[in-house]
Amino acid sequence: MNEAVELGPHRFAGLAAPAVDRAVAAGMRAARDGGGAELCQRYGGPAATSFLVEFRTRLAAPGGAVDGPGFAALTRHRDPATCQRALDKQVAHGMIHRRPDGGLSATERGATFLAELHHLHGEVTGELWAGHEDRVLRLVAALGRLLAYALVLAEENGATEGTAFAALAPPHEPDGTPPGVLLLNRLDTLRHQRADAYAASWAAAGHTAPSVAALSPGPERQAIELETDRRAAGPYTVLTAEERLIMLADLAALPG
């Protein structure tokens, strides 16, 4: 019980991050290997669908759009010119509509692709996490509380625009969304809250996206990681120490 009490929000944020990344990677890998690659090819391949897959939690919503500042935040570690060329290709494939504000939304064809992807994610996550239904439901409930509180904090801090989290949260969850899809998309959305915390941390340390990517392991990088944990910890205060420990154990036990 002492260990649970000591698992404070900032420490939990650091421990949870790799577990969240692992679960999201497992779900996306299962989708790719379980028919996702073929689905993408039917619509033109990655050159036509990559941003739709990446931003599905917002673009699948009726009228859902990622604005220009949100797109910049989501792609902050990539070359802007390369991202614009990729976006041009997806517009040319008729999958994405480029908005006057520099943002993007799904075309009718893009929305059809996202509906098929949603169905596929339901199938593959059901298979991937079969036998762990109770664990999945526990995680879905905890993540719902975390994301709701993260949105409250974003509102209080004036961070409702120009961040990766604001661009994609809350995830689109139509009625009947399978638990595995809820889990995958809520975890993926939560990852962007930490990405924003990381960006704020390296910017405060005087870095740019390219310079922090080139930073070697050592005290400076460690300081940025610790500051990221501190900045990312806010939503986890909505959980008790025991609930944080249970969430960490559930994430660790998920297959994949």
N, C-alpha and C positions, 0 to 999 in steps of 0.2 A: 504494500500500500504506500510505503514511503516513496517508491519509484514513481508511482502515479502522481503523488503530490508534487514531486520535483519536476514533472514534465510540464514546465511552463509553456505558454504560447510561443515564445521566441525559439525555445529549444525544439518544440514540436514542429515549428515551421521548417527548420533545417532537416529534421528527421523525416518528415512527411514528403518533402519535395522529391527525392529519388523514388520513393514508393509510388507516388502519384504518376511520375514520368513512366515508370515501369508498367503500371496498369494501363495507361493510355497507349503506350507503344504496343502492348500485347493485344489490346482490342483492335487497333488499327492494322496491325500485322495479320491478325486473324481475318479481318475484313478483306485485306488485299489478297491473301492466299485462298480465301473462301468464296471467291467470285468477284471481288472488287476490281481486280486487274481487268477482267473480261468486261465488267460493266463500264469501266472508264474507256476501254477501247471502243465500245459500241458508240460512245459519244465523242470520239476524237482523240482519246488517250489523255495522258497527263497534261499535254499542252493545251487541252481544251477544258480540263476539269479541276486542275490542282487548287485554285483558289476557292472553288465551290466546296471541295472536300475540306479544306483547311478552315474556312469560315462558315461551315454548314450550320452552326448553332444560331447564326443571325440570318444568313441568306435564305434559309429554308422557311423562315417565318413569312406569312403574307405581308408584302410590302417591306420586308426586311432589307436593310441596306447597311453597308459599312461606309462611313463617310471618309473624306480625304485624310483628315488628321488621324482617324482610327486606322486606316490602311497604313499610314506611315509608321504608326506605333507598332502595328502587328508585324511589319517587315523591317524594323529598325536595325536588325543585324544583317541585312542584305543590301546589295547594291541597288540604289533607287532606279537607275536606268534599266537594269536587268529586270526589275520588278515591273516597270512600265511596259517593257517589251513583252513580258509574259502576259500581262493584262491585255495588251493589244491583240495577242494571239487568241485569247479566250473570247474577246469581243468578236473577232473575226469568225470564230467557230459558232457564233450565235448562242453562246452559253451565258455570257455576262453582258450586262448593259452598263456602260460607263456614264456616270451621272455628272451633271454640270459642276458639282462641287468637288469633283476629282475622286469621288467615291465610286462604289459599284453595287449592283444588285443583280439578282438572277433573272434571266429571261424566262419565258414560258418553257423553253426547252431545258434551260438550266434547272428550273423548278421540278420538272419531270424527272430529271436525273437525280436530284436531291431526294425526291420521294422514293425512288428505287433504292438509293443508298441507305435511306432510313430503314427500309424493310430489310435490306441485307444486313445492316448492323444489328437489327433485332435477332436475326437468325444466328449470326456467328457469335454474338456475345452470349446468347442463350446456350450455345454449345460449349463455348470457352469456359463459362463459369457455372456449368451444370453441376449440381450437387452442393453449390454454395449459395443457394437462394436466400437463406436467412442473412448471410453475411452481406450479400448484395443489397438487400432491402435496408439493412442497418446503415450501410454506407450511403445509400441514396438519401435516407432521411437526414443523416448528419450533414451531408453535402448541401442539402436544401437549406438547412439552417445557416451553414457557413456562407453560401452565396447570397442569401437574403441579407445577412448582416454586412457582408462585403459591399453590397449595393448601398446600404444605409451609410456606411463609413465613407464611401465614395461621394455620396451626396453631401455629407457633413464637411468633407475636405475639399469640396469643389472640384472633384476629379471625375466628373461625369462626361467629359469630352477629351479627345486627344490621347486616350490611353487604350492599351490593348484590351484590358478587361471591360471597359465601358463599350468598346466596339462590339463585343460578342456576348455580353451578359445582359439579361438572363438568357440562358439557352432556350431555344424554341422546343417546347414539349407538348405536342398535340395530344389530345385525349387518346388513350390506348397505347401510349409509348411504352415499349417493353422495359422492365427494370434494368436490363443490361445496357440499353441505349441511354437511359437516364443516367446510369452510373458513368458510362464512357463520356458523355457530353458534359456532365457536371464536373468530372475530374478535369477534362480538357479546358473548360472555362476557368476553373480555379488556377490552372497553370499560368494563365495570363495575368492573374492578380500578382503572382510572384514575379513574373517577367517585368511588370511595371515597377515592383519594388526593387528589383535588380537594376533596372535602368536608372531609377532615382538614386540608387546607391553609387553606381559608378560615375554618374554625372556629378554627384556631390564631391566625389574624390578627384574631379578634374579630368575624367576620361571621356572619350567618345566611344561609340560602338566598335570601330576598328581597333582603337588602342586597348580597350579592355579585352578584346578577343586575343590580342597579341601578348597580353600580360602573363608572365611566367608564374608558376606556383611560388608562393612565398608570403611574407607578412602582409604585403599590400593587398594581394588577392584575398587572403584570409580575412582581412579587415572588411573588404567589400562584401564577402559572403556573410559575415556576421551582421553587418548593417542590413543586408538584404533580409536575413531572418527577422531582425527587429522590425523592419518596415512591413514585412509580410505577415506578421503575427496577429494583427488586429482582428481578423475574422475568427481566429481560433479561440478568442476569449469568450465566445458564445457557448463553447463546450466546457464541461467540467474537466478536471484533470483525468478523472477516470474515463470519461467519454473519449478524450484524446488518446488515451492508451488503448482503448478498445478499437478506435478507428485505425490506429497504426497497426495493431495486430491483424485486423481484418484485411487491410491493404497488403500486408506481408503474406497473408495466407491465400490470396487470390492466385489461381493458376495463371501461368504466362510469364 
